[in-house]
Amino acid sequence: MTATDTAKPQIITGKAKLAGVLGWPVAHSRSPVLHNYWLRRHGVDGAYVPLPVEPDAFVAAVLGLQAAGFRGANVTIPHKEAAFKIADVLDHSAQRAGAVNTLVFEDDGKIHGYSTDGAGFVASMEAAGLNPPKQAQALLLGAGGAARSVAAALQDCGLRVAVTNRTQGRAEELAKALPGLDVVPWNVWEERLGAFSLLVNTTSLGMEGGPDAGFRPSLAHAAKELVVADIVYVPRVTPLLAEAQSAGLRTLGGLGMLLHQARLGFEKWYGVNPEVDAATEAFVQESF
Ligand code: ATR
């Protein structure tokens, strides 16, 4: 990419292809910056807009967008389960994740639902050359929606996956939804770390403004080949990643997952498979 690419004007004619992101709140979302960057870069006649929608208005908003000719939408907090319910056709990824983050309005009137977060994580790991070998063991911190989509995608890649969570019951619920998932008690995960080749934080621990922005667990028991990943991307280097780097471990930040999870929707709505490269990353990074 060159300076000329980012300087290209956006084309929005009367035939523009439209999509957006439904969330409440939605102001923090980087998706409009990313998708409009790709639209300009690929010269697509289209637009992507933030859609702040309260939970009670979600169904009306989705049907309204469909009626208005939108191609579809991304869905973020707190609508991912409602999006799962409204979809007429659920992709394998959505069934495994129990949630939908990408809606596609097909020409036959059907609403298709996908969950691209887990695949986005795997793609970002692969792009960084950090994917562990098949049969490797991964440990996920957290048992929320993000944990489920990442765990499902890693299992689908052949990895053996364990989760650990402050509230043990939620981890056990997750293990019921994803057969084969192991549960490690929260108070012992640091000392059991030696058994794993991938550690992923899927909680908001370490996030700027989150529940514990200073979250910096001990990695003293880590094997030297451990890859430490965080899905938090603000700050770009979380305290967990800083700890891993100071221990000489390889790390993966959360921005790559954000960029890669967006590709499927872009391709379905606008007909172009966009590239995630250093220029894309730099452009989105500048918006923070
Ligand atoms: P998401 O769908 O984005 O994953 P979520 O369902 O609210 O969000 O899950 C948040 C995760 O962060 C959970 O695993 C949560 O642990 P609990 O199930 O025990 O609530 C975890 N989390 C949030 N704040 C935490 C904290 N202060 N200490 C430990 N875990 C925390």
Residues whose N, C-alpha, C, O or C-beta is under 5 A from the ligand:
A	BS01	ATR	G142 A143 G144 G145 A146 A147 N165 R166 T167 R170 T202 T203 S204 P211 D212
